[in-house]
Amino acid sequence: MPEVWIRTNIRPFLPAAALCALIVSMGAAVAAGAPGDALPVWLRWVGGVIACAALVGLCGLGWLMRRPRLSRDDDHLLVQLQHARRERVPLAAVECFLLGSGPAYLSRYREKDGQVSTIVVRLSPKAEELARRDVDPRLGAWCDGHITLRGTWCEPIDLDLVKRLNKRLGEVQRQFSAASHNKVNAE
């Protein structure tokens, strides 16, 4: 199971989850009907179908809320900047984490959004194949060997988080370096 480094911010998902839960309960109430109620069978079916569809939506939102933005799986950093796909980046290619700021991208229609904190993952210039990826611009950016995660969709970002990430990165990289060194010496 991957080690979570940065969690998803669940607050933006809560209004949609509350609406789905309300629709599930209303659909279920119609499907069940009240005791002695003479609702037509077709209306009960419609209520049940609506409740099931909203429940599927609620489960999907729950899945999205539990997906970490950054996690580590063995010697790879898993980057979640698409809703359905995680990119695997070798930890050896990650140089450091930086604190930054950038546009929130909360609306597609507004010219100017507010600023949010960001986490910037600097990748080694030697890892040219990792220099760019297409990602959801609302979640972050990936270009010129830098991965930017927007704070809108992450747990709160501050200097302490960046320090913890850099410390953990150093520990893991030293661990893998020592293991590969021991493996070479054993051969």
C-alpha positions in Angstrom: 0.0 0.0 0.0 1.4 3.4 -1.0 2.7 5.8 1.7 0.7 9.0 1.5 2.8 12.2 1.3 0.1 14.8 0.4 -3.6 14.2 0.9 -6.5 15.5 -1.2 -8.4 18.5 0.1 -11.9 17.1 0.7 -13.6 20.4 1.3 -14.4 21.2 -2.3 -16.1 17.8 -2.6 -18.3 18.1 0.4 -21.2 20.2 -1.1 -21.5 17.7 -4.0 -21.4 14.7 -1.5 -24.1 16.3 0.6 -26.3 16.8 -2.4 -25.8 13.2 -3.5 -26.6 12.0 0.0 -29.8 14.0 0.0 -30.8 12.7 -3.4 -30.1 9.1 -2.2 -32.3 9.6 0.9 -35.1 11.2 -1.1 -35.0 8.5 -3.8 -35.0 5.8 -1.2 -38.0 7.4 0.6 -40.0 7.4 -2.6 -39.0 3.9 -3.5 -39.9 2.6 0.0 -43.1 4.6 0.2 -44.9 5.3 3.5 -46.9 2.5 5.2 -50.4 2.4 3.7 -49.3 4.8 0.9 -50.7 4.0 -2.5 -47.8 5.2 -4.7 -47.8 3.7 -8.2 -45.2 1.0 -8.8 -43.5 2.9 -11.6 -43.0 5.9 -9.3 -41.3 3.6 -6.7 -39.1 2.3 -9.5 -38.1 5.8 -10.5 -37.3 6.6 -6.9 -35.1 3.5 -6.6 -33.2 4.2 -9.8 -32.6 7.8 -8.8 -31.4 6.6 -5.4 -29.0 4.1 -7.0 -27.6 6.6 -9.5 -27.0 9.1 -6.7 -25.3 6.4 -4.6 -23.0 5.6 -7.5 -22.1 9.3 -7.7 -21.5 9.4 -3.9 -19.2 6.4 -4.1 -17.3 8.1 -7.0 -16.8 11.3 -4.9 -15.7 9.2 -2.0 -13.1 7.5 -4.2 -11.8 10.9 -5.5 -11.6 12.2 -1.9 -9.4 9.3 -0.8 -6.9 9.5 -3.7 -3.7 11.2 -2.4 -2.1 13.9 -4.6 1.4 12.5 -3.8 2.3 9.1 -2.5 5.3 6.8 -2.5 5.2 3.2 -3.7 8.5 1.5 -3.2 11.0 3.6 -5.2 8.5 5.7 -7.1 6.6 8.9 -6.4 2.9 8.6 -7.5 1.6 11.9 -8.8 -2.2 12.3 -9.0 -2.8 15.3 -11.4 -5.5 13.5 -13.4 -8.7 12.2 -11.8 -8.3 8.7 -13.3 -4.6 8.2 -13.7 -1.5 8.4 -11.5 2.0 9.1 -13.0 4.9 7.1 -11.6 8.1 9.1 -11.1 11.3 7.3 -10.0 12.4 8.8 -6.6 15.9 9.0 -7.9 14.7 11.7 -10.4 13.2 13.9 -7.7 15.6 16.5 -6.5 13.4 18.4 -3.9 10.1 20.0 -3.0 9.6 23.7 -3.0 6.9 26.0 -1.7 5.3 28.3 -4.3 2.2 30.1 -5.2 0.0 30.2 -8.3 -3.5 30.8 -9.6 -6.3 28.9 -7.9 -8.1 27.9 -11.1 -11.4 27.8 -9.3 -13.4 29.0 -12.3 -13.0 28.4 -16.0 -14.7 31.7 -16.8 -13.0 34.2 -14.6 -10.1 36.1 -16.0 -8.3 36.4 -12.7 -8.5 33.9 -9.9 -7.0 34.2 -6.4 -3.6 32.9 -5.5 -3.0 29.6 -3.6 0.0 28.0 -2.2 1.6 25.3 -4.3 4.0 22.5 -3.9 6.6 22.3 -6.7 8.5 19.0 -7.2 11.8 19.7 -9.0 12.9 16.8 -11.2 16.5 16.1 -12.3 17.4 17.7 -15.6 18.9 14.4 -16.6 15.4 12.8 -16.5 14.4 14.4 -19.8 11.6 11.9 -20.4 9.9 13.2 -17.3 10.1 16.9 -18.3 6.5 17.3 -19.4 3.1 15.6 -19.0 -0.4 16.5 -19.9 -2.4 17.0 -16.6 -5.6 18.7 -15.5 -4.6 22.4 -15.2 -7.1 22.8 -12.3 -5.1 20.3 -10.2 -1.6 21.4 -11.2 1.0 21.7 -14.0 3.9 19.5 -15.3 6.4 21.3 -17.5 10.1 22.1 -17.8 11.0 19.4 -15.3 8.8 20.8 -12.5 5.5 19.3 -11.2 3.2 21.9 -9.5 0.4 20.8 -7.3 -2.2 23.5 -6.6 -3.2 24.0 -3.0 -6.9 24.2 -3.9 -7.0 20.4 -4.3 -4.4 19.4 -1.6 -4.3 19.4 2.1 -3.2 22.8 3.5 0.3 23.6 2.2 2.8 25.4 4.3 6.6 25.5 4.9 6.4 22.7 7.5 4.8 20.4 5.0 7.6 21.2 2.5 10.2 20.5 5.1 8.6 17.2 6.0 8.5 16.2 2.4 12.1 17.0 1.8 13.1 15.2 5.0 11.2 12.1 4.0 12.5 12.2 0.4 16.1 12.3 1.8 15.5 9.4 4.1 14.0 7.3 1.3 16.7 8.2 -1.2 19.4 7.3 1.3 17.7 4.0 2.1 17.6 3.1 -1.6 21.1 4.3 -2.2 22.4 2.2 0.7 20.5 -0.8 -0.5 21.8 -0.5 -4.1 25.4 0.0 -2.7 25.1 -3.1 -0.6 23.8 -5.1 -3.5 26.7 -4.0 -5.7 29.2 -4.9 -3.0 27.6 -8.3 -2.5 28.1 -9.1 -6.2 
